[in-house]
Amino acid sequence: MNILITGGAGFLGSHLCGRFLKDGHSVVCLDNFITGSRDNIEGMLDDPRFSLIEHDISKPICFAEKLDWVLHFASLASPVHYMKYPIKTLKSGLNGTHNCLGIAKAHNAKFLLASTSEIYGDPMVHPQPETYWGNVNSIGIRSCYDESKRGAEALTYAYMRQHNLDVRVIRIFNTYGPNMQFNDGRVVSNFILRALSDKDLIIYGDGSQTRSFCYVDDLVDGITILMGKDYKQPVNLGNLAEYKVMDLANIIIELIKSKSKIKFEPLPQDDPKRRQPDISIAKKVLGWQPKVSLRDGLEKSVEWFVKELKIKNECAE
């Protein structure tokens, strides 16, 4: 197949590029490099089945070569970035999705939207099933991201109904692993980097808020399985294991044998108190559930961050 991946140089997109090349497909990676990194795709650039286009998907683009799939992963997904670029975040989610749907329609290609657990907001239902409509502050500081994804889902299903487009929608819960950005402010990368430097780990709130952390390889498995199924409704992809942020901090300090201490700061506005996916549909329809434990995934992640830090330090000398 010939597969277009927007945000293909980002954390999740780059893993998908690698998986599809490994499986024998051709990949068109599109990225504007606001948050993506060329380092993530460096090893693919010489592959004749891989092509790179530097472009902002919120602006129209045409493709002459036939596409079989359009996967929309371009997004400013971390609070650090979407609060810095709220309008770009909305344009990527809304204009970008509209453009990707148009590309898929023009090529009679299948379309997959990378949505998010953030569409559930600060949930009043726990764990969160796909049928839950969410508890979102539509004008809050996180709304640029939350509403861009909710709007992207609405656009996707409008195209499915009006144009009979073949669509898939995944709602991604906290995912971590190699190729994460150093400065994205997400809790796993932030804790690992600070622990490696023996700096204080900053916890917002009292640390009792929970998250469910899914290792990136498990997520990619779920995506590729869904692409082979005829199931058009949203699917939660995440890990059932629910951890307090305080527990995550202590596990990372222990793994790294860090001298870091834990420091507390006020909880940001609209920060979800609990987050855990109901993956009943993923289990039933896809036969999928995560395999990598948090400790195993964190060990692999720490190993990658250590290697990347060494490379960065050597380049700076």
N, C-alpha and C positions, 0 to 999 in steps of 0.2 A: 504494500500500500504506500501511497504518498500522503504524508501527514504534516499538516501545518500546526505548529505549536507557538502561540503568542506567549511572550514572557519566557521563551525557551532557554534563555541564559540565566534565569532566576533559580532559586533553590529547588522548587518542585519541577519546573520546566526542564531544567538540565538533567535531572534524573530520568525524566520521561524520554528526552532525546536519546540518552544512552541506552535505555531499555529497548526502544523501538529500533535503533540501529543494530543492537545485539540480536534482535528477533528477525532481522533481514529486511526491514522496511526502509523507505527513504523519508528523510525528515527535512522540513523547511522550518528553521528556527527564526522567529521574528522577535526582536527586542529593541527597546529604545535606550537601554542601559542606564536608566535612572536608578534602578536598584539591582538590575542584573549584572553579572560579572563575566567578562571574557575568560577568566580563569576556569569557570565552571564548564566551559565547552571547548577549552583549548585542545584537548585530546581528540576532538571530533572533527576539527577543521580540515584535516587532510583526507577525510573519508569522502569519496566521490558521491556517496548517497546523502551527504549532509550539506545543506546550504544555509547561509546566514544572511538575513536581511535586517539592516538597522532601520527601524521605522517605529513611529508612534501609532499604535493600532486605533487610537481615538480619532485618527485621520484616515480617510478612505485609501484603499490600495486595491489593485487588481492583480490577478495571477493568471498568466497564460497557460501554465502547465496544469494539467488535471490534478485535482486534489480529491482524496477519498475521505479524509477526516479533517475537521477543523477543531482544535482544542484551544479554548480560551483560558489561559493561565496568567495573562498580563494583569498585574494588580499591585498596588502599593499596600501590602497586606499587614504590615506592622504598624502599631500606633505611632512610633517615632516618625515614620514616613507619611502616613495618611493624615496625621495632624499637621505636618509641615506642608503637605501638598494636597489639601482637601479638594480643590477643584480638579486637579489632575486625577485624583482618585475617583471622583464622580464621573469624569469623562472616560476614564479607562473602563469603568464598570458599565456605564450606559452607552456612550458613543462607541466604545470598543466592542461591546457585545453586539450592538446593532450592526457594526461593520462586519464582524465575524459571521453573524447570521446571514448577512447578504452574500458574503463569499461562499458560505456553505450552500445557500440556495442556488447561486449561479453555477456551481460545480456539481449540483445534485449530490453533495457530500453529506456525511453524517456530522453532527455537531455535539461537542461535549463542553459543558460549562463547569468551570471550577468555582463552585459557590462555597459557602462557609457556615460554620456553626454560629457565626455572629448574627445570622439572620434570626436566631432565636433570642437575641438580646440578653438581658438579665433574666433568665428563665424562671417562670413560676411553676413549671412542670419539670419533674426530674425522675429519671433521665429524659432526654429530649427525643421524642419520636418525630419522624418526618411529618406527621399530621399536626404537630403543634405549630400554631401560627406565630408564636413569639411574643416578646415583651420588649419592644424597641423604642427608644427615645428618638423620634424622627428629626428633632432639631438639636440634639446634643452634640458634644464634641466628637463622638465616635460615629455620628450619623452619616458622614461622608462615605465611610466604608460600608457600614451596615446597609444603608439604603441603596448604595450602588449595587450591592449584591442582590438585594430584594428586587430592585428594578430589573437587574439582569435576568433573574429567574422569570419575571413577568414577561419580558421581551422574548425569552426563549420559548415559553409556552404559547405566546401569541403567534410566533412563527410556526410552531408545531400545528396549531389549530387552523390558522389561515392558509398556510402554504404546504401543510403536510410534511414539514421538515422532520427528519429522523433525529431526535435529540436524546441526550443523556445529561443528567445533572447530578453532581456529587456535592455533598455538603461536608467540607473538610473540618475535622476537629484538630486541635493543636498537634502539629507535626514537627518533628525535629530530626536532625542528622547532618551528615556532611553536606557541604555547599551552602550552609546557612551563612547569612551575612554577619560580619563582625559587629556592625553598628546598628542592627535592626531593633535593638531594645527588647527583643522577645526574651521570655524568662529563661529558657534553657541556655541559649547562647550567652546571655548576659551573665547568668550564674557561673557558667563554665569559665568564661574569660576572666571574670573577677576572681574566681577561686584559684585559677592558675597563677594569678599575680598576687595572691594573698590579700586581696582587697576586701573590704566589707561587702557582703551580699545585701542588696537593698530589697526589702520586702515591703510592698505597699499594702497597708492595712495590717491586720494582726497575723496574717499567714494562714488563716483558717479557710480562706477561699480555695476552691478545688478546681483542678483541671485534669483532663485525661489525655495523656501524651502518647502519640502514635509514631513509631519509627518510620522513616520515609520509605524504606523498602516494602513494608507492609502496605502503605498507602498506594504505591505504584502497582503492586500486585492487584489491589482492589480495582484500580482504574482500568487496568488492562483486561481484567475479567469482565467488568461491566461493558466494555466496548464490544465484547463478543456476545452479549445478551440483548434480547429484544425487550428491554425494560426502560420505559421513558419517564417514569416518575422519579422525584428526588431520592437519593440514597445517601444516608449517613455513612461516612467512612472515618472511623476513629477507634481508639482503644477503650475498652470497657473499664480498665483499671483506673480508679479515681484517686488522685493524690492531693493532699493539702500542699500549698506552695511552700509552707514551712518544711514539710517532709522532703520535698524535692531539694530544697536548699541543703538540708542536712545530708542527704544521700550524695550530692555532688561534692560537698566538703569532704565527706568520708572517702569517696572514690579517688579524689585527687590528693588526699592527705594534706589538704590546705590548712593554712593558719588563719583563714578568713573568719571573721565574726559576722553575725547577722545584725543588721540595722533596720529599724522600722520607720516608714514614712507614711503620710496619709494616703488612703485609697483614692485613686482618680475617679472622676465623675463617670457614672454608668458602667463601671467595671463589674463584670458578672461575678456573682458570689459562688455559683456552682456551675460546673460544665461537665456533662458526661453524655455520650451518645447512646441512644437505643439503636443497636445494630441488628435488630431482628430481621429487617428486610435484607440487609447485606448477607446475613447467614443463610436465609431461606432462598433468595433469588440467585445469589452469587456463589454460595457455598464458601464464603470468605469470612475470616476473622483474623485479627492480628496474631502473629507468632512470636514477635520479638518482645521480651520483657523490658521494663524500664531500665533496669540495671545493665542489661546487655546492650541496649541501644545507647545508653549514656556512655558506656565504656568505649563503644565504637566512635561516638561523637567526640569524646575527649581526645581520643587518639588522633582524629582528623584535625581538631583545633590545635593540638600540640605541633603537628607536622606543619600546618599552615603558618603558625606563629614563628616557627623556626625559619621558614622560607622568607617571611616578611622581614624578620630581623636581619637575615643575611643580605637581603636586597637593600636594606637601609644602611648597611655598613659601607 
